[in-house]
Amino acid sequence: MLPLNSIVAVYETQKDAEVGVRDLRLVGFDLKKVSIRGREHEAGEHVAGCYNVCGRMKYWGARGGFWNDLWRLLIGAAWFVIPGIGRVLIAGPLTVWVVGALREPVIEDLSALGAGLHAISIPKASIRRYESAIKMHKLLLVAHGSTQEVLKSREILRSSRPEEIDVHFVDEEVHCAA
């Protein structure tokens, strides 16, 4: 387990999640410490897929513009089909933690996405709420850093209208909800 102080903001809309990332960038928050994860809407009759062109990951789907912009801004890109959840996209360092979780045995009924969050010390009860949010097509913004960085980011993210903001402190094993 990688002990990291983290903040998780749950967004109902893509626009609000974009505002959250933009606001963090404007105050100089290190975007190498920011991830977004969400579930794509079902394709139905539409094409959905990923490809790599000139070293950049590209996504073709209902939220293609959103994910392609994030993948240019944040380090790390992934597109998975997770049993029980569906098509899930990730931008940022959470990509590495989810891939790492896929290599390890499943942790007490957590999906690979949940195991990726557990790898950075987010409690299982919170992970289950976040997995439910993803199933309802909500977006998660996950950031990590020092206690001061996480607390400052909570204040910044409040203006982007998240449905929920949770701060997870590793050192104190304290969970703060905003």
Secondary structure, 3 states (H helix, E strand, C coil): CCCCEEEEEEECCHHHHHHHHHHHHHCCCCHHHEEEEEECCCCCCCCCEEEEECCEEEEECCCHHHHHHHHHHCCCEEEEEECCCEEEEEECCHHHHHHHHHHCCCCCCCCHHHHHHHCCCCCHHHHHHHHHHHHCCCEEEEEEECHHHHHHHHHHHHCCCCCEEEEEECCCCEEEEC
